[in-house]
């Protein structure tokens, strides 16, 4: 006999279908539907440039943090190297178009990163701080998705997912550093 009422599976399927419909509806809009289109486009471009510059600054600060931890705790350097390289690539990918026009520049140099602060003496604590920084980065990129244009939103989503994976891997590396 079939159970009457809504099952958990049916509820999840319906919720997923509604969410997918909302996403597809939101992504298919006309970018210049606000009358003339020019002012809305200019605002969107400024917003995107600001988001990209903030993301690049955050990446540069995180890179500096990776370098400090690797320098203070050489035993962690091999484990940090691939994650640091990925953060550098994210910074280059997120750079505003003007930085991409210049050969081999990557992140813009006009705003040097702020001081990343001291590194804990304990390698486990230092790597855990990096994991926390990566989690903050993932959260910041996920929050920026709400106001980003479609192309930047896809890039931010990818970088946020990578940052979340980095946080997980750094947590595992911290446990290895303790052993």
Residue pairs with C-beta under 8 A, 6 or more apart in sequence:
27 150
31 37
31 40
31 41
31 44
31 149
32 38
32 40
32 41
33 40
34 40
44 149
47 147
47 148
47 149
48 148
48 149
48 152
49 96
51 144
51 147
51 148
51 152
51 156
52 94
52 95
52 96
52 152
53 96
53 108
53 111
54 144
55 90
55 91
55 94
55 140
55 141
55 144
55 156
55 159
56 91
56 94
56 95
56 96
56 99
56 107
56 108
57 111
57 113
58 137
58 140
59 87
59 88
59 90
59 91
59 94
59 107
59 137
60 91
60 107
60 112
60 113
61 113
61 114
61 116
62 87
62 130
62 133
62 134
62 137
63 84
63 87
63 88
63 91
63 113
64 113
64 116
65 116
65 129
65 130
65 133
66 80
66 83
66 84
66 87
66 130
67 84
68 116
68 119
69 76
69 80
69 119
69 126
69 127
69 129
69 130
70 76
70 77
70 80
70 81
70 84
72 119
72 121
72 126
73 119
73 123
73 126
73 127
73 177
75 123
75 177
76 123
76 126
76 127
76 173
76 177
79 173
79 176
80 127
80 130
80 173
83 166
83 169
83 170
86 162
86 166
87 166
88 106
90 159
90 162
90 163
91 106
91 107
92 100
92 106
92 107
93 155
93 159
94 155
94 156
94 159
95 105
95 106
95 107
95 108
96 108
98 108
99 105
99 106
99 107
99 108
119 126
119 129
120 126
120 129
123 174
123 177
123 178
124 174
124 175
124 177
124 178
125 174
127 170
127 173
127 174
127 177
128 170
128 171
128 174
130 170
131 166
131 167
131 168
131 170
131 171
131 174
132 167
134 163
134 164
134 166
134 167
134 170
135 163
135 164
135 167
137 159
137 160
137 163
138 160
138 161
138 163
138 164
138 167
139 160
141 156
141 157
141 159
141 160
141 163
142 156
142 157
142 160
144 156
145 153
145 156
145 157
145 160
148 156
